[in-house]
Amino acid sequence: MGIFVLLPLVLPLTAWPIARLAEQRLHPRTATMLLTTVATVMALCSTVCLALLMVVGTAQLPGNPLPDGCSDPEVRESVPRHEIAGKAAIPALLAVLAGCARALARHRRVRRRAHQALEGLPRSQVAVLPDTQPYAYALPGGPRDRIVMSTAMLARLTSRERRALFAHERAHLTARHHRHLPSVRLAARANPVLLPLRTAVAYTAERWADEEAAQTVGSRRTVARAIGTAALVSRGTPAPTLAGLAAPGPLPRRVAALLGPPPALRDWPSPFTTAGLALWTATAGAALSAMFSANSALTLLLLLRAATPL
């Protein structure tokens, strides 16, 4: 394995430049899908490498439950500075697992409460809750995906703004943003280096929904007014779904983007541009992470098979 087992832990740094450039240079749909894929792959690879390091570190502890081959000198020598790296990986992996477990538990708890709030209402695509707190959100799962809006929010919007906000929330459901956002959230839990990607995806997913809503209602200015009004009146209202747990990004930037021309759906930029160089660097980093983690796992497996008697 050598030094290669440690590289997937730091290769996520190669994705930092594309996190911001994707917001500015790529179509929101392309940026969301690209950043989600890169973050997920890098998080999985870094977690696998932590697990491999933990195997080496745990094998040196007295009373470990692993096979005797795991403590073979050849296995320990396959990891540079195995005394430090192996033992340090144990609390690191436990912290990763605990953080991901808390995030998933919160996800289920919040979604369960959101569905419980709709019990007894007609099973329509749009559910209106009598509430003095203004809010609107997309709620996936259950018998069917639904858009939930309070009466207070409806009272603060014009008819065109309501249609725009409905289109925005419907775009979240159609594009399955409730899968993208939890994925990058868990990825950031697994490797804090990926936090910039989580923030970027939270913003690009909202921009994606903004653009879809603008196409549906035929007016970018109406969508800008709708999301601006909704954000201002619902400030401080708790987010009722996991999709809302990720910050939607600076509202002025979203409004400014809607007041400008629609983004072009381009192919990947040339590698000789700043955005292209950052994009190819992030893609290469994800590919190398996958290759190094797979190589390290296979190497450790072969070493254990050779060191463990039949």
Secondary structure as GFF3:
##gff-version 3
##sequence-region A 1 310
A	DSSP	three_ten_helix	2	5	.	.	.	ID=ss1
A	DSSP	alpha_helix	7	10	.	.	.	ID=ss2
A	DSSP	three_ten_helix	11	15	.	.	.	ID=ss3
A	DSSP	alpha_helix	16	25	.	.	.	ID=ss4
A	DSSP	alpha_helix	28	59	.	.	.	ID=ss5
A	DSSP	three_ten_helix	68	71	.	.	.	ID=ss6
A	DSSP	alpha_helix	73	77	.	.	.	ID=ss7
A	DSSP	alpha_helix	82	116	.	.	.	ID=ss8
A	DSSP	beta_strand	126	129	.	.	.	ID=ss9
A	DSSP	beta_strand	136	139	.	.	.	ID=ss10
A	DSSP	beta_strand	146	150	.	.	.	ID=ss11
A	DSSP	alpha_helix	151	155	.	.	.	ID=ss12
A	DSSP	alpha_helix	159	174	.	.	.	ID=ss13
A	DSSP	alpha_helix	177	190	.	.	.	ID=ss14
A	DSSP	three_ten_helix	192	194	.	.	.	ID=ss15
A	DSSP	alpha_helix	195	217	.	.	.	ID=ss16
A	DSSP	alpha_helix	220	233	.	.	.	ID=ss17
A	DSSP	three_ten_helix	242	245	.	.	.	ID=ss18
A	DSSP	alpha_helix	251	259	.	.	.	ID=ss19
A	DSSP	alpha_helix	274	307	.	.	.	ID=ss20
###
